[in-house]
Every structure is written in structure tokens, then in C-alpha cells.
Amino acid sequence: MTCVTLRVTLGRMGTRRFSISAREETHDRIRAHAEAAGVDVSTYMIAAAIQQMIRDDQAAASFATIDAEIAADTAGSGKVA
């Protein structure tokens, strides 16, 4: 199993708690992956969330131009050309 650990420094920012529910199998897999990476479950889950947010931001950026063009085209007619 290959694990990538992402370390994030939040400086003086406070922390807030999430409550996440998962099926037992998923819970056990997450815990096993976190242990293999040598981090606690919170660190593992935050790293996974940050990686997903980076991918989401990259996808949004790649579609920004076409989304703007579609918005401009439909602004007057309400229809996509």
C-alpha cells in the first residue's frame, strides 16, 4: 500500500471539529490507511480533503473560460447556442 502524507501548517488559525459518519468497512479502511501513513485519522482525512479541493479548484479553473462564454451567450436569450 502506498500512502502520501500531506502536512499542512495552519499557523495561528483555530481548529473546528467535524463529525463524519461512514460504513464500518469504510471506517476500517480509513483507519488502516492513516496508520500506514503514520498519522492520526484527523490528519489523514484533512489531507484527503485538501487534495480533493485542489483537484476541484483545478477542474473549475479549466472550465472557467467556457463557462463565461456560455453565460455571455445565454445572458440575453436564456438559451445555449
PDB file with SEQRES, HELIX, SHEET and CRYST1 records, atoms N, CA, C and O in Angstrom:
SEQRES   1 A   81  MET THR CYS VAL THR LEU ARG VAL THR LEU GLY ARG MET          
SEQRES   2 A   81  GLY THR ARG ARG PHE SER ILE SER ALA ARG GLU GLU THR          
SEQRES   3 A   81  HIS ASP ARG ILE ARG ALA HIS ALA GLU ALA ALA GLY VAL          
SEQRES   4 A   81  ASP VAL SER THR TYR MET ILE ALA ALA ALA ILE GLN GLN          
SEQRES   5 A   81  MET ILE ARG ASP ASP GLN ALA ALA ALA SER PHE ALA THR          
SEQRES   6 A   81  ILE ASP ALA GLU ILE ALA ALA ASP THR ALA GLY SER GLY          
SEQRES   7 A   81  LYS VAL ALA                                                  
HELIX    1 AA1 GLU A   24  ALA A   37  1                                  14    
HELIX    2 AA2 VAL A   41  SER A   77  1                                  37    
CRYST1    1.000    1.000    1.000  90.00  90.00  90.00 P 1           1          
ATOM      1  N   MET A   1       0.844  -1.160   0.000  1.00  0.00           N  
ATOM      2  CA  MET A   1       0.000   0.000   0.000  1.00  0.00           C  
ATOM      3  C   MET A   1       0.898   1.235   0.000  1.00  0.00           C  
ATOM      4  O   MET A   1       1.818   1.346   0.811  1.00  0.00           O  
ATOM      5  N   THR A   2       0.622   2.161  -0.917  1.00  0.00           N  
ATOM      6  CA  THR A   2       1.374   3.409  -0.994  1.00  0.00           C  
ATOM      7  C   THR A   2       0.524   4.521  -0.414  1.00  0.00           C  
ATOM      8  O   THR A   2      -0.642   4.678  -0.777  1.00  0.00           O  
ATOM      9  N   CYS A   3       1.101   5.281   0.473  1.00  0.00           N  
ATOM     10  CA  CYS A   3       0.386   6.396   1.088  1.00  0.00           C  
ATOM     11  C   CYS A   3       1.185   7.669   0.926  1.00  0.00           C  
ATOM     12  O   CYS A   3       2.411   7.665   1.039  1.00  0.00           O  
ATOM     13  N   VAL A   4       0.494   8.746   0.663  1.00  0.00           N  
ATOM     14  CA  VAL A   4       1.116  10.058   0.563  1.00  0.00           C  
ATOM     15  C   VAL A   4       0.618  10.879   1.735  1.00  0.00           C  
ATOM     16  O   VAL A   4      -0.587  10.965   1.970  1.00  0.00           O  
ATOM     17  N   THR A   5       1.526  11.474   2.462  1.00  0.00           N  
ATOM     18  CA  THR A   5       1.150  12.299   3.598  1.00  0.00           C  
ATOM     19  C   THR A   5       1.348  13.752   3.235  1.00  0.00           C  
ATOM     20  O   THR A   5       2.422  14.151   2.784  1.00  0.00           O  
ATOM     21  N   LEU A   6       0.314  14.537   3.431  1.00  0.00           N  
ATOM     22  CA  LEU A   6       0.363  15.969   3.191  1.00  0.00           C  
ATOM     23  C   LEU A   6       0.335  16.656   4.539  1.00  0.00           C  
ATOM     24  O   LEU A   6      -0.610  16.490   5.310  1.00  0.00           O  
ATOM     25  N   ARG A   7       1.368  17.423   4.822  1.00  0.00           N  
ATOM     26  CA  ARG A   7       1.416  18.144   6.087  1.00  0.00           C  
ATOM     27  C   ARG A   7       1.010  19.593   5.829  1.00  0.00           C  
ATOM     28  O   ARG A   7       1.530  20.242   4.921  1.00  0.00           O  
ATOM     29  N   VAL A   8       0.098  20.079   6.618  1.00  0.00           N  
ATOM     30  CA  VAL A   8      -0.419  21.427   6.457  1.00  0.00           C  
ATOM     31  C   VAL A   8      -0.203  22.190   7.758  1.00  0.00           C  
ATOM     32  O   VAL A   8      -0.542  21.710   8.840  1.00  0.00           O  
ATOM     33  N   THR A   9       0.357  23.367   7.639  1.00  0.00           N  
ATOM     34  CA  THR A   9       0.528  24.240   8.797  1.00  0.00           C  
ATOM     35  C   THR A   9      -0.511  25.342   8.715  1.00  0.00           C  
ATOM     36  O   THR A   9      -0.578  26.071   7.726  1.00  0.00           O  
ATOM     37  N   LEU A  10      -1.306  25.459   9.739  1.00  0.00           N  
ATOM     38  CA  LEU A  10      -2.376  26.442   9.735  1.00  0.00           C  
ATOM     39  C   LEU A  10      -2.013  27.701  10.500  1.00  0.00           C  
ATOM     40  O   LEU A  10      -2.852  28.589  10.652  1.00  0.00           O  
ATOM     41  N   GLY A  11      -0.793  27.798  10.980  1.00  0.00           N  
ATOM     42  CA  GLY A  11      -0.380  28.978  11.709  1.00  0.00           C  
ATOM     43  C   GLY A  11      -1.180  29.151  12.978  1.00  0.00           C  
ATOM     44  O   GLY A  11      -1.309  28.220  13.773  1.00  0.00           O  
ATOM     45  N   ARG A  12      -1.716  30.341  13.169  1.00  0.00           N  
ATOM     46  CA  ARG A  12      -2.445  30.635  14.395  1.00  0.00           C  
ATOM     47  C   ARG A  12      -3.949  30.426  14.250  1.00  0.00           C  
ATOM     48  O   ARG A  12      -4.718  30.852  15.112  1.00  0.00           O  
ATOM     49  N   MET A  13      -4.361  29.793  13.200  1.00  0.00           N  
ATOM     50  CA  MET A  13      -5.783  29.559  12.995  1.00  0.00           C  
ATOM     51  C   MET A  13      -6.288  28.533  14.003  1.00  0.00           C  
ATOM     52  O   MET A  13      -5.578  27.584  14.334  1.00  0.00           O  
ATOM     53  N   GLY A  14      -7.491  28.719  14.482  1.00  0.00           N  
ATOM     54  CA  GLY A  14      -8.095  27.772  15.399  1.00  0.00           C  
ATOM     55  C   GLY A  14      -8.536  26.514  14.668  1.00  0.00           C  
ATOM     56  O   GLY A  14      -8.522  26.452  13.439  1.00  0.00           O  
ATOM     57  N   THR A  15      -8.921  25.533  15.431  1.00  0.00           N  
ATOM     58  CA  THR A  15      -9.411  24.304  14.827  1.00  0.00           C  
ATOM     59  C   THR A  15     -10.887  24.143  15.149  1.00  0.00           C  
ATOM     60  O   THR A  15     -11.370  24.616  16.178  1.00  0.00           O  
ATOM     61  N   ARG A  16     -11.588  23.474  14.261  1.00  0.00           N  
ATOM     62  CA  ARG A  16     -13.006  23.172  14.454  1.00  0.00           C  
ATOM     63  C   ARG A  16     -13.205  21.694  14.188  1.00  0.00           C  
ATOM     64  O   ARG A  16     -12.454  21.097  13.417  1.00  0.00           O  
ATOM     65  N   ARG A  17     -14.179  21.110  14.798  1.00  0.00           N  
ATOM     66  CA  ARG A  17     -14.419  19.673  14.727  1.00  0.00           C  
ATOM     67  C   ARG A  17     -15.496  19.345  13.697  1.00  0.00           C  
ATOM     68  O   ARG A  17     -16.510  20.035  13.591  1.00  0.00           O  
ATOM     69  N   PHE A  18     -15.251  18.273  12.942  1.00  0.00           N  
ATOM     70  CA  PHE A  18     -16.235  17.683  12.044  1.00  0.00           C  
ATOM     71  C   PHE A  18     -16.696  16.362  12.651  1.00  0.00           C  
ATOM     72  O   PHE A  18     -15.934  15.689  13.346  1.00  0.00           O  
ATOM     73  N   SER A  19     -17.913  16.007  12.391  1.00  0.00           N  
ATOM     74  CA  SER A  19     -18.402  14.675  12.739  1.00  0.00           C  
ATOM     75  C   SER A  19     -18.744  13.992  11.426  1.00  0.00           C  
ATOM     76  O   SER A  19     -19.595  14.465  10.673  1.00  0.00           O  
ATOM     77  N   ILE A  20     -18.078  12.877  11.156  1.00  0.00           N  
ATOM     78  CA  ILE A  20     -18.266  12.181   9.889  1.00  0.00           C  
ATOM     79  C   ILE A  20     -18.758  10.766  10.162  1.00  0.00           C  
ATOM     80  O   ILE A  20     -18.184  10.048  10.981  1.00  0.00           O  
ATOM     81  N   SER A  21     -19.813  10.375   9.479  1.00  0.00           N  
ATOM     82  CA  SER A  21     -20.331   9.019   9.598  1.00  0.00           C  
ATOM     83  C   SER A  21     -19.906   8.219   8.374  1.00  0.00           C  
ATOM     84  O   SER A  21     -19.910   8.733   7.255  1.00  0.00           O  
ATOM     85  N   ALA A  22     -19.543   6.965   8.590  1.00  0.00           N  
ATOM     86  CA  ALA A  22     -19.129   6.108   7.479  1.00  0.00           C  
ATOM     87  C   ALA A  22     -19.519   4.670   7.787  1.00  0.00           C  
ATOM     88  O   ALA A  22     -19.651   4.273   8.945  1.00  0.00           O  
ATOM     89  N   ARG A  23     -19.696   3.914   6.734  1.00  0.00           N  
ATOM     90  CA  ARG A  23     -19.941   2.481   6.917  1.00  0.00           C  
ATOM     91  C   ARG A  23     -18.732   1.868   7.616  1.00  0.00           C  
ATOM     92  O   ARG A  23     -17.614   2.371   7.500  1.00  0.00           O  
ATOM     93  N   GLU A  24     -18.963   0.796   8.331  1.00  0.00           N  
ATOM     94  CA  GLU A  24     -17.895   0.171   9.110  1.00  0.00           C  
ATOM     95  C   GLU A  24     -16.695  -0.200   8.244  1.00  0.00           C  
ATOM     96  O   GLU A  24     -15.553   0.007   8.652  1.00  0.00           O  
ATOM     97  N   GLU A  25     -16.940  -0.744   7.060  1.00  0.00           N  
ATOM     98  CA  GLU A  25     -15.841  -1.129   6.163  1.00  0.00           C  
ATOM     99  C   GLU A  25     -15.012   0.099   5.756  1.00  0.00           C  
ATOM    100  O   GLU A  25     -13.782   0.047   5.743  1.00  0.00           O  
ATOM    101  N   THR A  26     -15.694   1.195   5.426  1.00  0.00           N  
ATOM    102  CA  THR A  26     -15.000   2.423   5.045  1.00  0.00           C  
ATOM    103  C   THR A  26     -14.222   2.979   6.226  1.00  0.00           C  
ATOM    104  O   THR A  26     -13.075   3.400   6.075  1.00  0.00           O  
ATOM    105  N   HIS A  27     -14.831   2.982   7.382  1.00  0.00           N  
ATOM    106  CA  HIS A  27     -14.165   3.448   8.601  1.00  0.00           C  
ATOM    107  C   HIS A  27     -12.881   2.661   8.836  1.00  0.00           C  
ATOM    108  O   HIS A  27     -11.832   3.242   9.112  1.00  0.00           O  
ATOM    109  N   ASP A  28     -12.969   1.343   8.728  1.00  0.00           N  
ATOM    110  CA  ASP A  28     -11.801   0.494   8.968  1.00  0.00           C  
ATOM    111  C   ASP A  28     -10.702   0.740   7.932  1.00  0.00           C  
ATOM    112  O   ASP A  28      -9.518   0.732   8.269  1.00  0.00           O  
ATOM    113  N   ARG A  29     -11.087   0.954   6.688  1.00  0.00           N  
ATOM    114  CA  ARG A  29     -10.098   1.228   5.639  1.00  0.00           C  
ATOM    115  C   ARG A  29      -9.406   2.560   5.863  1.00  0.00           C  
ATOM    116  O   ARG A  29      -8.191   2.670   5.698  1.00  0.00           O  
ATOM    117  N   ILE A  30     -10.175   3.572   6.237  1.00  0.00           N  
ATOM    118  CA  ILE A  30      -9.582   4.886   6.508  1.00  0.00           C  
ATOM    119  C   ILE A  30      -8.589   4.774   7.654  1.00  0.00           C  
ATOM    120  O   ILE A  30      -7.472   5.283   7.561  1.00  0.00           O  
ATOM    121  N   ARG A  31      -8.982   4.124   8.719  1.00  0.00           N  
ATOM    122  CA  ARG A  31      -8.101   3.967   9.875  1.00  0.00           C  
ATOM    123  C   ARG A  31      -6.824   3.217   9.472  1.00  0.00           C  
ATOM    124  O   ARG A  31      -5.728   3.598   9.882  1.00  0.00           O  
ATOM    125  N   ALA A  32      -6.962   2.163   8.679  1.00  0.00           N  
ATOM    126  CA  ALA A  32      -5.792   1.380   8.244  1.00  0.00           C  
ATOM    127  C   ALA A  32      -4.850   2.229   7.385  1.00  0.00           C  
ATOM    128  O   ALA A  32      -3.632   2.160   7.546  1.00  0.00           O  
ATOM    129  N   HIS A  33      -5.405   3.020   6.485  1.00  0.00           N  
ATOM    130  CA  HIS A  33      -4.575   3.877   5.636  1.00  0.00           C  
ATOM    131  C   HIS A  33      -3.874   4.956   6.458  1.00  0.00           C  
ATOM    132  O   HIS A  33      -2.705   5.260   6.225  1.00  0.00           O  
ATOM    133  N   ALA A  34      -4.589   5.527   7.413  1.00  0.00           N  
ATOM    134  CA  ALA A  34      -3.983   6.542   8.277  1.00  0.00           C  
ATOM    135  C   ALA A  34      -2.831   5.935   9.075  1.00  0.00           C  
ATOM    136  O   ALA A  34      -1.758   6.529   9.178  1.00  0.00           O  
ATOM    137  N   GLU A  35      -3.057   4.769   9.629  1.00  0.00           N  
ATOM    138  CA  GLU A  35      -2.000   4.105  10.396  1.00  0.00           C  
ATOM    139  C   GLU A  35      -0.794   3.800   9.512  1.00  0.00           C  
ATOM    140  O   GLU A  35       0.347   3.997   9.930  1.00  0.00           O  
ATOM    141  N   ALA A  36      -1.040   3.322   8.294  1.00  0.00           N  
ATOM    142  CA  ALA A  36       0.060   3.015   7.363  1.00  0.00           C  
ATOM    143  C   ALA A  36       0.841   4.274   6.999  1.00  0.00           C  
ATOM    144  O   ALA A  36       2.045   4.214   6.748  1.00  0.00           O  
ATOM    145  N   ALA A  37       0.153   5.409   6.970  1.00  0.00           N  
ATOM    146  CA  ALA A  37       0.812   6.679   6.654  1.00  0.00           C  
ATOM    147  C   ALA A  37       1.500   7.272   7.883  1.00  0.00           C  
ATOM    148  O   ALA A  37       2.253   8.240   7.777  1.00  0.00           O  
ATOM    149  N   GLY A  38       1.236   6.685   9.037  1.00  0.00           N  
ATOM    150  CA  GLY A  38       1.865   7.163  10.256  1.00  0.00           C  
ATOM    151  C   GLY A  38       1.246   8.421  10.822  1.00  0.00           C  
ATOM    152  O   GLY A  38       1.914   9.190  11.513  1.00  0.00           O  
ATOM    153  N   VAL A  39      -0.034   8.638  10.534  1.00  0.00           N  
ATOM    154  CA  VAL A  39      -0.733   9.824  11.034  1.00  0.00           C  
ATOM    155  C   VAL A  39      -2.044   9.409  11.684  1.00  0.00           C  
ATOM    156  O   VAL A  39      -2.512   8.285  11.506  1.00  0.00           O  
ATOM    157  N   ASP A  40      -2.633  10.334  12.440  1.00  0.00           N  
ATOM    158  CA  ASP A  40      -3.938  10.029  13.018  1.00  0.00           C  
ATOM    159  C   ASP A  40      -5.018  10.210  11.953  1.00  0.00           C  
ATOM    160  O   ASP A  40      -4.767  10.773  10.887  1.00  0.00           O  
ATOM    161  N   VAL A  41      -6.214   9.729  12.256  1.00  0.00           N  
ATOM    162  CA  VAL A  41      -7.309   9.773  11.284  1.00  0.00           C  
ATOM    163  C   VAL A  41      -7.653  11.211  10.904  1.00  0.00           C  
ATOM    164  O   VAL A  41      -7.934  11.481   9.737  1.00  0.00           O  
ATOM    165  N   SER A  42      -7.638  12.132  11.852  1.00  0.00           N  
ATOM    166  CA  SER A  42      -7.957  13.531  11.537  1.00  0.00           C  
ATOM    167  C   SER A  42      -6.989  14.097  10.507  1.00  0.00           C  
ATOM    168  O   SER A  42      -7.407  14.729   9.536  1.00  0.00           O  
ATOM    169  N   THR A  43      -5.698  13.872  10.719  1.00  0.00           N  
ATOM    170  CA  THR A  43      -4.689  14.368   9.781  1.00  0.00           C  
ATOM    171  C   THR A  43      -4.882  13.737   8.410  1.00  0.00           C  
ATOM    172  O   THR A  43      -4.788  14.420   7.390  1.00  0.00           O  
ATOM    173  N   TYR A  44      -5.152  12.443   8.384  1.00  0.00           N  
ATOM    174  CA  TYR A  44      -5.355  11.734   7.121  1.00  0.00           C  
ATOM    175  C   TYR A  44      -6.563  12.293   6.372  1.00  0.00           C  
ATOM    176  O   TYR A  44      -6.489  12.544   5.169  1.00  0.00           O  
ATOM    177  N   MET A  45      -7.671  12.489   7.083  1.00  0.00           N  
ATOM    178  CA  MET A  45      -8.893  12.977   6.440  1.00  0.00           C  
ATOM    179  C   MET A  45      -8.736  14.415   5.954  1.00  0.00           C  
ATOM    180  O   MET A  45      -9.225  14.759   4.878  1.00  0.00           O  
ATOM    181  N   ILE A  46      -8.059  15.261   6.735  1.00  0.00           N  
ATOM    182  CA  ILE A  46      -7.839  16.639   6.301  1.00  0.00           C  
ATOM    183  C   ILE A  46      -6.966  16.659   5.052  1.00  0.00           C  
ATOM    184  O   ILE A  46      -7.238  17.413   4.117  1.00  0.00           O  
ATOM    185  N   ALA A  47      -5.919  15.837   5.030  1.00  0.00           N  
ATOM    186  CA  ALA A  47      -5.051  15.773   3.851  1.00  0.00           C  
ATOM    187  C   ALA A  47      -5.840  15.325   2.625  1.00  0.00           C  
ATOM    188  O   ALA A  47      -5.663  15.878   1.539  1.00  0.00           O  
ATOM    189  N   ALA A  48      -6.702  14.337   2.787  1.00  0.00           N  
ATOM    190  CA  ALA A  48      -7.520  13.854   1.669  1.00  0.00           C  
ATOM    191  C   ALA A  48      -8.479  14.939   1.183  1.00  0.00           C  
ATOM    192  O   ALA A  48      -8.674  15.108  -0.020  1.00  0.00           O  
ATOM    193  N   ALA A  49      -9.074  15.669   2.121  1.00  0.00           N  
ATOM    194  CA  ALA A  49      -9.993  16.747   1.745  1.00  0.00           C  
ATOM    195  C   ALA A  49      -9.264  17.861   1.011  1.00  0.00           C  
ATOM    196  O   ALA A  49      -9.771  18.385   0.019  1.00  0.00           O  
ATOM    197  N   ILE A  50      -8.082  18.226   1.486  1.00  0.00           N  
ATOM    198  CA  ILE A  50      -7.303  19.277   0.828  1.00  0.00           C  
ATOM    199  C   ILE A  50      -6.919  18.858  -0.583  1.00  0.00           C  
ATOM    200  O   ILE A  50      -6.997  19.661  -1.512  1.00  0.00           O  
ATOM    201  N   GLN A  51      -6.503  17.605  -0.751  1.00  0.00           N  
ATOM    202  CA  GLN A  51      -6.154  17.114  -2.086  1.00  0.00           C  
ATOM    203  C   GLN A  51      -7.362  17.172  -3.018  1.00  0.00           C  
ATOM    204  O   GLN A  51      -7.223  17.539  -4.185  1.00  0.00           O  
ATOM    205  N   GLN A  52      -8.551  16.812  -2.512  1.00  0.00           N  
ATOM    206  CA  GLN A  52      -9.760  16.872  -3.338  1.00  0.00           C  
ATOM    207  C   GLN A  52     -10.113  18.312  -3.686  1.00  0.00           C  
ATOM    208  O   GLN A  52     -10.517  18.590  -4.815  1.00  0.00           O  
ATOM    209  N   MET A  53      -9.969  19.230  -2.737  1.00  0.00           N  
ATOM    210  CA  MET A  53     -10.259  20.639  -3.021  1.00  0.00           C  
ATOM    211  C   MET A  53      -9.321  21.194  -4.088  1.00  0.00           C  
ATOM    212  O   MET A  53      -9.741  21.991  -4.927  1.00  0.00           O  
ATOM    213  N   ILE A  54      -8.065  20.782  -4.063  1.00  0.00           N  
ATOM    214  CA  ILE A  54      -7.107  21.209  -5.095  1.00  0.00           C  
ATOM    215  C   ILE A  54      -7.559  20.707  -6.461  1.00  0.00           C  
ATOM    216  O   ILE A  54      -7.538  21.456  -7.438  1.00  0.00           O  
ATOM    217  N   ARG A  55      -7.970  19.436  -6.533  1.00  0.00           N  
ATOM    218  CA  ARG A  55      -8.467  18.893  -7.812  1.00  0.00           C  
ATOM    219  C   ARG A  55      -9.722  19.632  -8.276  1.00  0.00           C  
ATOM    220  O   ARG A  55      -9.864  19.940  -9.459  1.00  0.00           O  
ATOM    221  N   ASP A  56     -10.633  19.915  -7.338  1.00  0.00           N  
ATOM    222  CA  ASP A  56     -11.862  20.648  -7.684  1.00  0.00           C  
ATOM    223  C   ASP A  56     -11.545  22.040  -8.220  1.00  0.00           C  
ATOM    224  O   ASP A  56     -12.121  22.475  -9.218  1.00  0.00           O  
ATOM    225  N   ASP A  57     -10.623  22.740  -7.550  1.00  0.00           N  
ATOM    226  CA  ASP A  57     -10.233  24.079  -7.994  1.00  0.00           C  
ATOM    227  C   ASP A  57      -9.593  24.040  -9.378  1.00  0.00           C  
ATOM    228  O   ASP A  57      -9.847  24.916 -10.205  1.00  0.00           O  
ATOM    229  N   GLN A  58      -8.761  23.025  -9.635  1.00  0.00           N  
ATOM    230  CA  GLN A  58      -8.130  22.893 -10.945  1.00  0.00           C  
ATOM    231  C   GLN A  58      -9.174  22.619 -12.026  1.00  0.00           C  
ATOM    232  O   GLN A  58      -9.085  23.172 -13.122  1.00  0.00           O  
ATOM    233  N   ALA A  59     -10.151  21.781 -11.732  1.00  0.00           N  
ATOM    234  CA  ALA A  59     -11.209  21.496 -12.703  1.00  0.00           C  
ATOM    235  C   ALA A  59     -12.038  22.742 -12.973  1.00  0.00           C  
ATOM    236  O   ALA A  59     -12.357  23.037 -14.125  1.00  0.00           O  
ATOM    237  N   ALA A  60     -12.389  23.473 -11.925  1.00  0.00           N  
ATOM    238  CA  ALA A  60     -13.172  24.703 -12.095  1.00  0.00           C  
ATOM    239  C   ALA A  60     -12.405  25.713 -12.932  1.00  0.00           C  
ATOM    240  O   ALA A  60     -12.984  26.373 -13.796  1.00  0.00           O  
ATOM    241  N   ALA A  61     -11.112  25.837 -12.684  1.00  0.00           N  
ATOM    242  CA  ALA A  61     -10.292  26.784 -13.445  1.00  0.00           C  
ATOM    243  C   ALA A  61     -10.226  26.391 -14.914  1.00  0.00           C  
ATOM    244  O   ALA A  61     -10.235  27.255 -15.791  1.00  0.00           O  
ATOM    245  N   SER A  62     -10.161  25.089 -15.184  1.00  0.00           N  
ATOM    246  CA  SER A  62     -10.051  24.655 -16.578  1.00  0.00           C  
ATOM    247  C   SER A  62     -11.334  24.914 -17.361  1.00  0.00           C  
ATOM    248  O   SER A  62     -11.297  25.012 -18.587  1.00  0.00           O  
ATOM    249  N   PHE A  63     -12.473  25.025 -16.668  1.00  0.00           N  
ATOM    250  CA  PHE A  63     -13.745  25.284 -17.337  1.00  0.00           C  
ATOM    251  C   PHE A  63     -14.185  26.740 -17.228  1.00  0.00           C  
ATOM    252  O   PHE A  63     -15.233  27.097 -17.767  1.00  0.00           O  
ATOM    253  N   ALA A  64     -13.425  27.586 -16.551  1.00  0.00           N  
ATOM    254  CA  ALA A  64     -13.843  28.973 -16.309  1.00  0.00           C  
ATOM    255  C   ALA A  64     -14.108  29.731 -17.600  1.00  0.00           C  
ATOM    256  O   ALA A  64     -15.103  30.448 -17.701  1.00  0.00           O  
ATOM    257  N   THR A  65     -13.231  29.582 -18.590  1.00  0.00           N  
ATOM    258  CA  THR A  65     -13.398  30.325 -19.844  1.00  0.00           C  
ATOM    259  C   THR A  65     -14.651  29.893 -20.574  1.00  0.00           C  
ATOM    260  O   THR A  65     -15.434  30.736 -21.013  1.00  0.00           O  
ATOM    261  N   ILE A  66     -14.854  28.593 -20.712  1.00  0.00           N  
ATOM    262  CA  ILE A  66     -16.040  28.106 -21.429  1.00  0.00           C  
ATOM    263  C   ILE A  66     -17.310  28.453 -20.661  1.00  0.00           C  
ATOM    264  O   ILE A  66     -18.325  28.785 -21.274  1.00  0.00           O  
ATOM    265  N   ASP A  67     -17.273  28.383 -19.332  1.00  0.00           N  
ATOM    266  CA  ASP A  67     -18.439  28.768 -18.536  1.00  0.00           C  
ATOM    267  C   ASP A  67     -18.779  30.239 -18.745  1.00  0.00           C  
ATOM    268  O   ASP A  67     -19.954  30.593 -18.842  1.00  0.00           O  
ATOM    269  N   ALA A  68     -17.767  31.096 -18.815  1.00  0.00           N  
ATOM    270  CA  ALA A  68     -18.003  32.527 -19.058  1.00  0.00           C  
ATOM    271  C   ALA A  68     -18.589  32.746 -20.439  1.00  0.00           C  
ATOM    272  O   ALA A  68     -19.482  33.576 -20.605  1.00  0.00           O  
ATOM    273  N   GLU A  69     -18.101  32.013 -21.437  1.00  0.00           N  
ATOM    274  CA  GLU A  69     -18.637  32.143 -22.793  1.00  0.00           C  
ATOM    275  C   GLU A  69     -20.092  31.705 -22.852  1.00  0.00           C  
ATOM    276  O   GLU A  69     -20.912  32.360 -23.495  1.00  0.00           O  
ATOM    277  N   ILE A  70     -20.414  30.614 -22.195  1.00  0.00           N  
ATOM    278  CA  ILE A  70     -21.799  30.131 -22.173  1.00  0.00           C  
ATOM    279  C   ILE A  70     -22.689  31.149 -21.462  1.00  0.00           C  
ATOM    280  O   ILE A  70     -23.792  31.436 -21.927  1.00  0.00           O  
ATOM    281  N   ALA A  71     -22.221  31.692 -20.349  1.00  0.00           N  
ATOM    282  CA  ALA A  71     -23.005  32.688 -19.614  1.00  0.00           C  
ATOM    283  C   ALA A  71     -23.257  33.910 -20.478  1.00  0.00           C  
ATOM    284  O   ALA A  71     -24.362  34.453 -20.473  1.00  0.00           O  
ATOM    285  N   ALA A  72     -22.245  34.355 -21.221  1.00  0.00           N  
ATOM    286  CA  ALA A  72     -22.401  35.520 -22.088  1.00  0.00           C  
ATOM    287  C   ALA A  72     -23.389  35.230 -23.214  1.00  0.00           C  
ATOM    288  O   ALA A  72     -24.212  36.080 -23.558  1.00  0.00           O  
ATOM    289  N   ASP A  73     -23.307  34.023 -23.791  1.00  0.00           N  
ATOM    290  CA  ASP A  73     -24.206  33.649 -24.884  1.00  0.00           C  
ATOM    291  C   ASP A  73     -25.665  33.539 -24.426  1.00  0.00           C  
ATOM    292  O   ASP A  73     -26.589  33.860 -25.174  1.00  0.00           O  
ATOM    293  N   THR A  74     -25.851  33.090 -23.208  1.00  0.00           N  
ATOM    294  CA  THR A  74     -27.231  32.872 -22.728  1.00  0.00           C  
ATOM    295  C   THR A  74     -27.785  34.068 -21.956  1.00  0.00           C  
ATOM    296  O   THR A  74     -28.954  34.054 -21.569  1.00  0.00           O  
ATOM    297  N   ALA A  75     -26.987  35.084 -21.728  1.00  0.00           N  
ATOM    298  CA  ALA A  75     -27.433  36.229 -20.932  1.00  0.00           C  
ATOM    299  C   ALA A  75     -28.670  36.898 -21.534  1.00  0.00           C  
ATOM    300  O   ALA A  75     -29.586  37.286 -20.810  1.00  0.00           O  
ATOM    301  N   GLY A  76     -28.691  37.028 -22.837  1.00  0.00           N  
ATOM    302  CA  GLY A  76     -29.820  37.722 -23.469  1.00  0.00           C  
ATOM    303  C   GLY A  76     -30.956  36.800 -23.833  1.00  0.00           C  
ATOM    304  O   GLY A  76     -32.120  37.188 -23.735  1.00  0.00           O  
ATOM    305  N   SER A  77     -30.646  35.583 -24.254  1.00  0.00           N  
ATOM    306  CA  SER A  77     -31.688  34.710 -24.777  1.00  0.00           C  
ATOM    307  C   SER A  77     -32.177  33.666 -23.785  1.00  0.00           C  
ATOM    308  O   SER A  77     -33.297  33.172 -23.908  1.00  0.00           O  
ATOM    309  N   GLY A  78     -31.355  33.328 -22.809  1.00  0.00           N  
ATOM    310  CA  GLY A  78     -31.734  32.261 -21.880  1.00  0.00           C  
ATOM    311  C   GLY A  78     -31.549  30.892 -22.463  1.00  0.00           C  
ATOM    312  O   GLY A  78     -31.908  29.893 -21.840  1.00  0.00           O  
ATOM    313  N   LYS A  79     -30.978  30.828 -23.686  1.00  0.00           N  
ATOM    314  CA  LYS A  79     -30.766  29.537 -24.358  1.00  0.00           C  
ATOM    315  C   LYS A  79     -29.310  29.392 -24.691  1.00  0.00           C  
ATOM    316  O   LYS A  79     -28.612  30.377 -24.931  1.00  0.00           O  
ATOM    317  N   VAL A  80     -28.847  28.149 -24.706  1.00  0.00           N  
ATOM    318  CA  VAL A  80     -27.478  27.856 -25.138  1.00  0.00           C  
ATOM    319  C   VAL A  80     -27.475  27.747 -26.640  1.00  0.00           C  
ATOM    320  O   VAL A  80     -28.314  27.058 -27.219  1.00  0.00           O  
ATOM    321  N   ALA A  81     -26.528  28.428 -27.286  1.00  0.00           N  
ATOM    322  CA  ALA A  81     -26.451  28.430 -28.758  1.00  0.00           C  
ATOM    323  C   ALA A  81     -26.036  27.081 -29.289  1.00  0.00           C  
ATOM    324  O   ALA A  81     -25.922  26.904 -30.501  1.00  0.00           O  
TER     325      ALA A  81                                                      
END                                                                             
